[in-house]
Amino acid sequence: MDYKIINKNKNILGEGPYYVEELNQISWVDIVGKKLCILDSSYKEIVFNEKVSAAIPIDKTSNFIVLGETKMFLYKDSKIIDYISLESIMKSGQRCNDAKADALGRLWFTVITDNGNYLPGGALYLFDNGKIILKQDNVKLANGMAFSKDNKHFYFVDSILKEVYVYDFDLESGNISNRKVLFKVDGTPDGMSIDSNDNLFVAVWGGARIEVRDSQNGGLLDTINLPTKLITSLTFKKNDIIVTSASLDEKDPYRGDVFLIETKYLGRKEYFFKLK
């Protein structure tokens, strides 16, 4: 498949891409670089005073909710605003990792221990109307998420165990239940997205590829190869996939770049956070 590089700024640890069609806006974070990156008619970086692991657009705008190490921020009207403290749920050495909004505009986010061995275990939380609710504990490295088109299933990655899980999902209550291993990856699954046919797209860290998986049985449908090994996450821009990467391998000429890949798949728009 054809690809092009849309950003060559060598993100140290690029993650969490999002696309807002109404603004033709692509965004992502550089976790270690402590910045939110926004690409529309121009390119800009917003630098924070701590690592930021995810930034979700608010209601299809150029405003964001941003997850840091100690708090959630709002980037609103070009200003960084302290929003919600996370210190009550964080253990020593922990930080947020991935995040997604659901169809009701609530925020799902993961926490990991950023010390190399990811112990004590990470967790999955739901931020709903000002409350932070634990949804899954004892996760080694809590990572990518996706929701089925009918909002009856929730998909979730544990990178250390190399597993992708499927849960029954009740949208109204936000409850997840009946966790099952949908498939295991030969490599390290990282960020995840889903297309209009409910196929799962999983970035394989260290594997220079995206795996396309059947969300019903976990079967491998396709492999999309990239020229860099350390890919981290992805999102759709209609039939294109936007892919972030890391620059930890200095021998890799494409390290830390952001890619746009032309595909035969039709993506499904991600949901956005609703600020109440």
Phi and psi restraints in degrees (value plus and minus 20) as a CYANA .aco file:
   2 ASP   PHI     -95.7   -55.7
   2 ASP   PSI     125.0   165.0
   3 TYR   PHI    -160.7  -120.7
   3 TYR   PSI     140.3   180.3
   4 LYS   PHI    -160.8  -120.8
   4 LYS   PSI     137.3   177.3
   5 ILE   PHI    -114.0   -74.0
   5 ILE   PSI     103.4   143.4
   6 ILE   PHI    -123.1   -83.1
   6 ILE   PSI     -29.2    10.8
   7 ASN   PHI    -173.1  -133.1
   7 ASN   PSI     107.6   147.6
   8 LYS   PHI    -134.7   -94.7
   8 LYS   PSI       7.9    47.9
   9 ASN   PHI    -101.8   -61.8
   9 ASN   PSI     -12.8    27.2
  10 LYS   PHI      34.2    74.2
  10 LYS   PSI      40.7    80.7
  11 ASN   PHI     -75.0   -35.0
  11 ASN   PSI     117.1   157.1
  12 ILE   PHI     -87.0   -47.0
  12 ILE   PSI     -67.9   -27.9
  13 LEU   PHI    -164.3  -124.3
  13 LEU   PSI      59.2    99.2
  14 GLY   PHI     -87.7   -47.7
  14 GLY   PSI     120.6   160.6
  15 GLU   PHI    -176.7  -136.7
  15 GLU   PSI     146.3   186.3
  16 GLY   PHI      38.0    78.0
  16 GLY   PSI      30.6    70.6
  17 PRO   PHI     -88.1   -48.1
  17 PRO   PSI     126.4   166.4
  18 TYR   PHI    -157.4  -117.4
  18 TYR   PSI     131.3   171.3
  19 TYR   PHI    -149.9  -109.9
  19 TYR   PSI     109.9   149.9
  20 VAL   PHI    -132.6   -92.6
  20 VAL   PSI      85.4   125.4
  21 GLU   PHI     -81.4   -41.4
  21 GLU   PSI     -59.6   -19.6
  22 GLU   PHI     -81.8   -41.8
  22 GLU   PSI     -45.3    -5.3
  23 LEU   PHI    -130.9   -90.9
  23 LEU   PSI     -20.6    19.4
  24 ASN   PHI      26.6    66.6
  24 ASN   PSI      29.1    69.1
  25 GLN   PHI    -133.3   -93.3
  25 GLN   PSI     105.8   145.8
  26 ILE   PHI    -128.8   -88.8
  26 ILE   PSI     115.3   155.3
  27 SER   PHI    -158.2  -118.2
  27 SER   PSI     137.3   177.3
  28 TRP   PHI    -181.8  -141.8
  28 TRP   PSI     154.6   194.6
  29 VAL   PHI    -139.4   -99.4
  29 VAL   PSI     134.2   174.2
  30 ASP   PHI    -130.7   -90.7
  30 ASP   PSI      83.6   123.6
  31 ILE   PHI     -79.1   -39.1
  31 ILE   PSI     -73.8   -33.8
  32 VAL   PHI     -91.2   -51.2
  32 VAL   PSI     -53.2   -13.2
  33 GLY   PHI     -93.9   -53.9
  33 GLY   PSI     -27.5    12.5
  34 LYS   PHI      39.9    79.9
  34 LYS   PSI      22.4    62.4
  35 LYS   PHI    -163.3  -123.3
  35 LYS   PSI     130.8   170.8
  36 LEU   PHI    -119.2   -79.2
  36 LEU   PSI     110.0   150.0
  37 CYS   PHI    -132.7   -92.7
  37 CYS   PSI     111.6   151.6
  38 ILE   PHI    -147.9  -107.9
  38 ILE   PSI     106.6   146.6
  39 LEU   PHI    -144.0  -104.0
  39 LEU   PSI      93.9   133.9
  40 ASP   PHI    -154.1  -114.1
  40 ASP   PSI    -133.5   -93.5
  41 SER   PHI     -95.4   -55.4
  41 SER   PSI     -33.3     6.7
  42 SER   PHI    -164.3  -124.3
  42 SER   PSI    -196.5  -156.5
  43 TYR   PHI    -145.8  -105.8
  43 TYR   PSI     115.1   155.1
  44 LYS   PHI    -164.8  -124.8
  44 LYS   PSI     137.2   177.2
  45 GLU   PHI    -143.0  -103.0
  45 GLU   PSI     116.4   156.4
  46 ILE   PHI    -134.2   -94.2
  46 ILE   PSI      96.5   136.5
  47 VAL   PHI    -116.8   -76.8
  47 VAL   PSI     113.1   153.1
  48 PHE   PHI    -126.8   -86.8
  48 PHE   PSI     151.8   191.8
  49 ASN   PHI    -115.6   -75.6
  49 ASN   PSI     -11.0    29.0
  50 GLU   PHI    -173.3  -133.3
  50 GLU   PSI     147.1   187.1
  51 LYS   PHI     -78.4   -38.4
  51 LYS   PSI     117.6   157.6
  52 VAL   PHI    -141.3  -101.3
  52 VAL   PSI     106.8   146.8
  53 SER   PHI    -122.2   -82.2
  53 SER   PSI     -39.2     0.8
  54 ALA   PHI    -180.9  -140.9
  54 ALA   PSI     129.8   169.8
  55 ALA   PHI    -161.4  -121.4
  55 ALA   PSI      98.4   138.4
  56 ILE   PHI    -127.6   -87.6
  56 ILE   PSI     104.7   144.7
  57 PRO   PHI     -78.9   -38.9
  57 PRO   PSI     125.7   165.7
  58 ILE   PHI    -117.7   -77.7
  58 ILE   PSI      95.2   135.2
  59 ASP   PHI      28.2    68.2
  59 ASP   PSI      28.8    68.8
  60 LYS   PHI      39.8    79.8
  60 LYS   PSI      14.4    54.4
  61 THR   PHI    -138.0   -98.0
  61 THR   PSI    -197.4  -157.4
  62 SER   PHI    -111.4   -71.4
  62 SER   PSI      -5.2    34.8
  63 ASN   PHI    -115.3   -75.3
  63 ASN   PSI     134.0   174.0
  64 PHE   PHI    -159.9  -119.9
  64 PHE   PSI     131.2   171.2
  65 ILE   PHI    -118.1   -78.1
  65 ILE   PSI     111.0   151.0
  66 VAL   PHI    -143.4  -103.4
  66 VAL   PSI     111.3   151.3
  67 LEU   PHI    -118.1   -78.1
  67 LEU   PSI     103.3   143.3
  68 GLY   PHI    -127.9   -87.9
  68 GLY   PSI    -177.5  -137.5
  69 GLU   PHI    -107.0   -67.0
  69 GLU   PSI     -56.3   -16.3
  70 THR   PHI    -135.3   -95.3
  70 THR   PSI     -34.0     6.0
  71 LYS   PHI    -178.8  -138.8
  71 LYS   PSI     145.4   185.4
  72 MET   PHI    -112.2   -72.2
  72 MET   PSI     121.7   161.7
  73 PHE   PHI    -133.1   -93.1
  73 PHE   PSI     137.9   177.9
  74 LEU   PHI    -127.9   -87.9
  74 LEU   PSI     112.9   152.9
  75 TYR   PHI    -124.9   -84.9
  75 TYR   PSI      81.5   121.5
  76 LYS   PHI    -154.6  -114.6
  76 LYS   PSI     107.8   147.8
  77 ASP   PHI      33.8    73.8
  77 ASP   PSI      21.5    61.5
  78 SER   PHI      45.9    85.9
  78 SER   PSI       2.5    42.5
  79 LYS   PHI    -146.1  -106.1
  79 LYS   PSI     124.4   164.4
  80 ILE   PHI    -109.7   -69.7
  80 ILE   PSI     104.3   144.3
  81 ILE   PHI    -145.1  -105.1
  81 ILE   PSI     107.9   147.9
  82 ASP   PHI     -83.4   -43.4
  82 ASP   PSI     114.1   154.1
  83 TYR   PHI    -140.3  -100.3
  83 TYR   PSI     -88.3   -48.3
  84 ILE   PHI    -152.9  -112.9
  84 ILE   PSI     109.9   149.9
  85 SER   PHI     -92.4   -52.4
  85 SER   PSI     122.4   162.4
  86 LEU   PHI    -131.0   -91.0
  86 LEU   PSI     -16.3    23.7
  87 GLU   PHI     -83.4   -43.4
  87 GLU   PSI     -45.1    -5.1
  88 SER   PHI     -90.5   -50.5
  88 SER   PSI     -41.3    -1.3
  89 ILE   PHI    -128.3   -88.3
  89 ILE   PSI     -27.9    12.1
  90 MET   PHI    -111.6   -71.6
  90 MET   PSI     111.5   151.5
  91 LYS   PHI    -113.2   -73.2
  91 LYS   PSI     152.6   192.6
  92 SER   PHI     -77.9   -37.9
  92 SER   PSI     109.4   149.4
  93 GLY   PHI      62.4   102.4
  93 GLY   PSI     -16.6    23.4
  94 GLN   PHI    -110.1   -70.1
  94 GLN   PSI     137.7   177.7
  95 ARG   PHI    -171.2  -131.2
  95 ARG   PSI     146.4   186.4
  96 CYS   PHI     -90.0   -50.0
  96 CYS   PSI     140.9   180.9
  97 ASN   PHI    -148.7  -108.7
  97 ASN   PSI    -119.3   -79.3
  98 ASP   PHI    -113.0   -73.0
  98 ASP   PSI     147.6   187.6
  99 ALA   PHI    -178.8  -138.8
  99 ALA   PSI     129.7   169.7
 100 LYS   PHI    -166.0  -126.0
 100 LYS   PSI     130.8   170.8
 101 ALA   PHI    -115.1   -75.1
 101 ALA   PSI     130.2   170.2
 102 ASP   PHI    -119.2   -79.2
 102 ASP   PSI    -196.5  -156.5
 103 ALA   PHI     -86.9   -46.9
 103 ALA   PSI     -36.9     3.1
 104 LEU   PHI    -116.7   -76.7
 104 LEU   PSI     -16.1    23.9
 105 GLY   PHI      63.2   103.2
 105 GLY   PSI      -8.2    31.8
 106 ARG   PHI    -101.3   -61.3
 106 ARG   PSI     139.6   179.6
 107 LEU   PHI    -126.5   -86.5
 107 LEU   PSI     102.7   142.7
 108 TRP   PHI    -123.1   -83.1
 108 TRP   PSI     113.2   153.2
 109 PHE   PHI    -168.0  -128.0
 109 PHE   PSI     136.6   176.6
 110 THR   PHI    -133.0   -93.0
 110 THR   PSI     135.8   175.8
 111 VAL   PHI    -145.9  -105.9
 111 VAL   PSI     116.4   156.4
 112 ILE   PHI    -149.5  -109.5
 112 ILE   PSI     142.5   182.5
 113 THR   PHI    -116.0   -76.0
 113 THR   PSI      93.7   133.7
 114 ASP   PHI    -111.4   -71.4
 114 ASP   PSI      42.7    82.7
 115 ASN   PHI    -148.9  -108.9
 115 ASN   PSI      -8.3    31.7
 116 GLY   PHI      77.8   117.8
 116 GLY   PSI     -54.0   -14.0
 117 ASN   PHI    -132.7   -92.7
 117 ASN   PSI     -23.8    16.2
 118 TYR   PHI      40.1    80.1
 118 TYR   PSI      14.5    54.5
 119 LEU   PHI    -141.2  -101.2
 119 LEU   PSI     122.2   162.2
 120 PRO   PHI     -85.7   -45.7
 120 PRO   PSI     145.3   185.3
 121 GLY   PHI     -81.4   -41.4
 121 GLY   PSI     135.8   175.8
 122 GLY   PHI    -104.6   -64.6
 122 GLY   PSI    -194.8  -154.8
 123 ALA   PHI    -176.8  -136.8
 123 ALA   PSI     145.1   185.1
 124 LEU   PHI    -136.7   -96.7
 124 LEU   PSI     112.8   152.8
 125 TYR   PHI    -147.1  -107.1
 125 TYR   PSI     137.1   177.1
 126 LEU   PHI    -138.2   -98.2
 126 LEU   PSI     107.4   147.4
 127 PHE   PHI    -121.8   -81.8
 127 PHE   PSI      91.9   131.9
 128 ASP   PHI    -154.7  -114.7
 128 ASP   PSI      92.8   132.8
 129 ASN   PHI      33.8    73.8
 129 ASN   PSI      25.6    65.6
 130 GLY   PHI      67.3   107.3
 130 GLY   PSI     -26.0    14.0
 131 LYS   PHI    -127.4   -87.4
 131 LYS   PSI     119.9   159.9
 132 ILE   PHI    -123.8   -83.8
 132 ILE   PSI      98.3   138.3
 133 ILE   PHI    -138.7   -98.7
 133 ILE   PSI     105.2   145.2
 134 LEU   PHI     -90.1   -50.1
 134 LEU   PSI     108.2   148.2
 135 LYS   PHI    -133.0   -93.0
 135 LYS   PSI     -50.9   -10.9
 136 GLN   PHI    -173.8  -133.8
 136 GLN   PSI     103.3   143.3
 137 ASP   PHI    -127.8   -87.8
 137 ASP   PSI    -198.8  -158.8
 138 ASN   PHI      36.1    76.1
 138 ASN   PSI      24.2    64.2
 139 VAL   PHI    -122.4   -82.4
 139 VAL   PSI     113.5   153.5
 140 LYS   PHI     -85.8   -45.8
 140 LYS   PSI     -79.2   -39.2
 141 LEU   PHI    -157.6  -117.6
 141 LEU   PSI      72.2   112.2
 142 ALA   PHI     -89.7   -49.7
 142 ALA   PSI     107.6   147.6
 143 ASN   PHI    -159.4  -119.4
 143 ASN   PSI    -147.0  -107.0
 144 GLY   PHI     -83.6   -43.6
 144 GLY   PSI     136.0   176.0
 145 MET   PHI    -159.6  -119.6
 145 MET   PSI     138.4   178.4
 146 ALA   PHI    -180.6  -140.6
 146 ALA   PSI     138.0   178.0
 147 PHE   PHI    -141.8  -101.8
 147 PHE   PSI     120.4   160.4
 148 SER   PHI     -88.3   -48.3
 148 SER   PSI     140.1   180.1
 149 LYS   PHI     -81.3   -41.3
 149 LYS   PSI     -55.2   -15.2
 150 ASP   PHI    -107.9   -67.9
 150 ASP   PSI     -17.0    23.0
 151 ASN   PHI      38.9    78.9
 151 ASN   PSI      11.9    51.9
 152 LYS   PHI    -126.6   -86.6
 152 LYS   PSI     -26.9    13.1
 153 HIS   PHI    -157.4  -117.4
 153 HIS   PSI     126.6   166.6
 154 PHE   PHI    -144.1  -104.1
 154 PHE   PSI     115.6   155.6
 155 TYR   PHI    -138.3   -98.3
 155 TYR   PSI     123.3   163.3
 156 PHE   PHI    -172.3  -132.3
 156 PHE   PSI     119.7   159.7
 157 VAL   PHI    -126.1   -86.1
 157 VAL   PSI     115.6   155.6
 158 ASP   PHI    -133.1   -93.1
 158 ASP   PSI      87.5   127.5
 159 SER   PHI     -88.3   -48.3
 159 SER   PSI     -56.9   -16.9
 160 ILE   PHI     -89.3   -49.3
 160 ILE   PSI     -62.5   -22.5
 161 LEU   PHI     -99.8   -59.8
 161 LEU   PSI     -28.2    11.8
 162 LYS   PHI      43.6    83.6
 162 LYS   PSI      12.5    52.5
 163 GLU   PHI    -137.7   -97.7
 163 GLU   PSI     125.7   165.7
 164 VAL   PHI    -136.3   -96.3
 164 VAL   PSI     106.3   146.3
 165 TYR   PHI    -124.7   -84.7
 165 TYR   PSI     134.5   174.5
 166 VAL   PHI    -141.7  -101.7
 166 VAL   PSI     116.1   156.1
 167 TYR   PHI    -140.2  -100.2
 167 TYR   PSI     134.0   174.0
 168 ASP   PHI     -92.7   -52.7
 168 ASP   PSI     119.7   159.7
 169 PHE   PHI    -151.0  -111.0
 169 PHE   PSI     110.4   150.4
 170 ASP   PHI    -130.2   -90.2
 170 ASP   PSI      90.9   130.9
 171 LEU   PHI     -83.2   -43.2
 171 LEU   PSI     -64.8   -24.8
 172 GLU   PHI     -81.4   -41.4
 172 GLU   PSI     -65.9   -25.9
 173 SER   PHI    -107.1   -67.1
 173 SER   PSI     -42.7    -2.7
 174 GLY   PHI      59.6    99.6
 174 GLY   PSI      -7.9    32.1
 175 ASN   PHI     -99.2   -59.2
 175 ASN   PSI     119.3   159.3
 176 ILE   PHI    -139.9   -99.9
 176 ILE   PSI     124.5   164.5
 177 SER   PHI    -175.9  -135.9
 177 SER   PSI     150.7   190.7
 178 ASN   PHI      35.2    75.2
 178 ASN   PSI      32.9    72.9
 179 ARG   PHI     -84.6   -44.6
 179 ARG   PSI     114.9   154.9
 180 LYS   PHI    -156.1  -116.1
 180 LYS   PSI     130.1   170.1
 181 VAL   PHI     -96.0   -56.0
 181 VAL   PSI      97.4   137.4
 182 LEU   PHI    -102.2   -62.2
 182 LEU   PSI     -62.5   -22.5
 183 PHE   PHI    -184.4  -144.4
 183 PHE   PSI     141.6   181.6
 184 LYS   PHI    -132.3   -92.3
 184 LYS   PSI     129.9   169.9
 185 VAL   PHI    -128.8   -88.8
 185 VAL   PSI     117.0   157.0
 186 ASP   PHI    -101.8   -61.8
 186 ASP   PSI      64.1   104.1
 187 GLY   PHI     120.8   160.8
 187 GLY   PSI    -181.1  -141.1
 188 THR   PHI    -135.0   -95.0
 188 THR   PSI      84.7   124.7
 189 PRO   PHI     -88.9   -48.9
 189 PRO   PSI     121.4   161.4
 190 ASP   PHI    -145.8  -105.8
 190 ASP   PSI    -135.0   -95.0
 191 GLY   PHI     -92.1   -52.1
 191 GLY   PSI     141.8   181.8
 192 MET   PHI    -168.0  -128.0
 192 MET   PSI     127.2   167.2
 193 SER   PHI    -159.9  -119.9
 193 SER   PSI    -199.7  -159.7
 194 ILE   PHI    -164.7  -124.7
 194 ILE   PSI     124.9   164.9
 195 ASP   PHI    -120.7   -80.7
 195 ASP   PSI    -193.8  -153.8
 196 SER   PHI     -89.7   -49.7
 196 SER   PSI     -35.6     4.4
 197 ASN   PHI    -122.8   -82.8
 197 ASN   PSI      -5.6    34.4
 198 ASP   PHI      44.9    84.9
 198 ASP   PSI       6.0    46.0
 199 ASN   PHI    -101.7   -61.7
 199 ASN   PSI     116.5   156.5
 200 LEU   PHI    -109.0   -69.0
 200 LEU   PSI     118.4   158.4
 201 PHE   PHI    -138.6   -98.6
 201 PHE   PSI      97.1   137.1
 202 VAL   PHI    -138.5   -98.5
 202 VAL   PSI     101.9   141.9
 203 ALA   PHI     -94.2   -54.2
 203 ALA   PSI     110.3   150.3
 204 VAL   PHI    -125.8   -85.8
 204 VAL   PSI      84.5   124.5
 205 TRP   PHI     -82.1   -42.1
 205 TRP   PSI     106.9   146.9
 206 GLY   PHI      63.1   103.1
 206 GLY   PSI     -24.5    15.5
 207 GLY   PHI    -128.4   -88.4
 207 GLY   PSI     -23.0    17.0
 208 ALA   PHI      33.9    73.9
 208 ALA   PSI      15.8    55.8
 209 ARG   PHI    -177.4  -137.4
 209 ARG   PSI     139.9   179.9
 210 ILE   PHI    -133.0   -93.0
 210 ILE   PSI     110.2   150.2
 211 GLU   PHI    -117.3   -77.3
 211 GLU   PSI     113.7   153.7
 212 VAL   PHI    -120.7   -80.7
 212 VAL   PSI     101.9   141.9
 213 ARG   PHI    -144.3  -104.3
 213 ARG   PSI     124.9   164.9
 214 ASP   PHI     -92.0   -52.0
 214 ASP   PSI     103.6   143.6
 215 SER   PHI     -96.4   -56.4
 215 SER   PSI     -28.3    11.7
 216 GLN   PHI    -105.4   -65.4
 216 GLN   PSI     -63.8   -23.8
 217 ASN   PHI    -145.5  -105.5
 217 ASN   PSI     -21.8    18.2
 218 GLY   PHI      61.2   101.2
 218 GLY   PSI     -18.4    21.6
 219 GLY   PHI     -83.6   -43.6
 219 GLY   PSI     125.6   165.6
 220 LEU   PHI     -97.6   -57.6
 220 LEU   PSI     100.2   140.2
 221 LEU   PHI    -119.5   -79.5
 221 LEU   PSI     -51.8   -11.8
 222 ASP   PHI    -186.0  -146.0
 222 ASP   PSI     140.9   180.9
 223 THR   PHI    -151.1  -111.1
 223 THR   PSI     109.5   149.5
 224 ILE   PHI    -130.2   -90.2
 224 ILE   PSI      95.6   135.6
 225 ASN   PHI    -111.8   -71.8
 225 ASN   PSI     127.3   167.3
 226 LEU   PHI    -146.9  -106.9
 226 LEU   PSI     141.6   181.6
 227 PRO   PHI    -104.3   -64.3
 227 PRO   PSI     -16.8    23.2
 228 THR   PHI    -148.9  -108.9
 228 THR   PSI     123.3   163.3
 229 LYS   PHI     -98.2   -58.2
 229 LYS   PSI     -59.6   -19.6
 230 LEU   PHI    -111.1   -71.1
 230 LEU   PSI      43.5    83.5
 231 ILE   PHI    -103.0   -63.0
 231 ILE   PSI     127.6   167.6
 232 THR   PHI    -138.5   -98.5
 232 THR   PSI     -62.9   -22.9
 233 SER   PHI    -180.6  -140.6
 233 SER   PSI     155.0   195.0
 234 LEU   PHI    -178.1  -138.1
 234 LEU   PSI     139.6   179.6
 235 THR   PHI    -171.1  -131.1
 235 THR   PSI     145.9   185.9
 236 PHE   PHI    -117.4   -77.4
 236 PHE   PSI     125.7   165.7
 237 LYS   PHI    -145.8  -105.8
 237 LYS   PSI      63.9   103.9
 238 LYS   PHI      38.4    78.4
 238 LYS   PSI    -133.3   -93.3
 239 ASN   PHI    -110.2   -70.2
 239 ASN   PSI     -18.2    21.8
 240 ASP   PHI    -123.3   -83.3
 240 ASP   PSI     132.7   172.7
 241 ILE   PHI    -135.4   -95.4
 241 ILE   PSI     109.3   149.3
 242 ILE   PHI    -116.0   -76.0
 242 ILE   PSI     108.0   148.0
 243 VAL   PHI    -146.5  -106.5
 243 VAL   PSI     111.6   151.6
 244 THR   PHI    -121.2   -81.2
 244 THR   PSI     140.4   180.4
 245 SER   PHI    -167.9  -127.9
 245 SER   PSI     153.9   193.9
 246 ALA   PHI    -135.5   -95.5
 246 ALA   PSI     139.4   179.4
 247 SER   PHI    -136.0   -96.0
 247 SER   PSI      18.0    58.0
 248 LEU   PHI     -99.6   -59.6
 248 LEU   PSI     -38.3     1.7
 249 ASP   PHI    -121.1   -81.1
 249 ASP   PSI      82.6   122.6
 250 GLU   PHI     -88.7   -48.7
 250 GLU   PSI     -35.1     4.9
 251 LYS   PHI    -104.1   -64.1
 251 LYS   PSI     -27.7    12.3
 252 ASP   PHI    -110.5   -70.5
 252 ASP   PSI      94.1   134.1
 253 PRO   PHI     -87.6   -47.6
 253 PRO   PSI     -38.0     2.0
 254 TYR   PHI    -123.9   -83.9
 254 TYR   PSI      -7.8    32.2
 255 ARG   PHI     -80.2   -40.2
 255 ARG   PSI     114.7   154.7
 256 GLY   PHI      55.6    95.6
 256 GLY   PSI     -18.4    21.6
 257 ASP   PHI     -97.3   -57.3
 257 ASP   PSI     140.6   180.6
 258 VAL   PHI    -130.5   -90.5
 258 VAL   PSI     108.7   148.7
 259 PHE   PHI    -131.3   -91.3
 259 PHE   PSI     134.0   174.0
 260 LEU   PHI    -144.6  -104.6
 260 LEU   PSI     101.3   141.3
 261 ILE   PHI    -132.6   -92.6
 261 ILE   PSI     107.9   147.9
 262 GLU   PHI     -99.8   -59.8
 262 GLU   PSI     110.2   150.2
 263 THR   PHI    -152.5  -112.5
 263 THR   PSI     152.9   192.9
 264 LYS   PHI    -110.4   -70.4
 264 LYS   PSI     -20.5    19.5
 265 TYR   PHI    -116.6   -76.6
 265 TYR   PSI     127.7   167.7
 266 LEU   PHI    -121.4   -81.4
 266 LEU   PSI      98.4   138.4
 267 GLY   PHI     -95.1   -55.1
 267 GLY   PSI     146.9   186.9
 268 ARG   PHI    -135.1   -95.1
 268 ARG   PSI     116.1   156.1
 269 LYS   PHI     -83.4   -43.4
 269 LYS   PSI     120.4   160.4
 270 GLU   PHI     -92.9   -52.9
 270 GLU   PSI     136.0   176.0
 271 TYR   PHI    -101.8   -61.8
 271 TYR   PSI     142.6   182.6
 272 PHE   PHI    -139.0   -99.0
 272 PHE   PSI     135.0   175.0
 273 PHE   PHI     -93.5   -53.5
 273 PHE   PSI     119.0   159.0
 274 LYS   PHI    -127.9   -87.9
 274 LYS   PSI      98.9   138.9
 275 LEU   PHI    -103.6   -63.6
 275 LEU   PSI      99.0   139.0
